[in-house]
Amino acid sequence: MAKIRDPMPKKLLVLVVWLVLGLVMTVVQGALGGGVLSWVSVLVSALLIVGVLVGSEGARLWLMFGAIAGLLMGGVGAFGLLVAGKGMGIARGLGLIVLSVAPSAYMLWCLRQQDVQQWMFYRSLGSEADE
């Protein structure tokens, strides 16, 4: 049984690092003149990262919703590029589809794992979990 003092599951650590890298890229985009929406995206991303670190079920659900949307949009977009780029070749087209949906698929898989859910649950309880 997981406790609050247990280390973060490695798969969740990979996801958090990936989210932080995305946050850094969004900050750079905002600094280069990305506009107000870039800074709103920075705020939302930072809140979701903090939510994961404190074990918020709401943050987990929002990330899962985003992952499902990413799967749908990535698949549709990659398929559209595959159809439009007839000279692309089947290998490149399939590679494009895989690369466009892989991050969302990993996020969805990671957040649905039992050890990740338990770790987040015990994090959300705080010190009461160890009693």
Helices and strands as residue ranges (DSSP letters): H 10-31, H 36-54, H 57-84, G 86-88, H 90-111, H 114-125, G 126-130
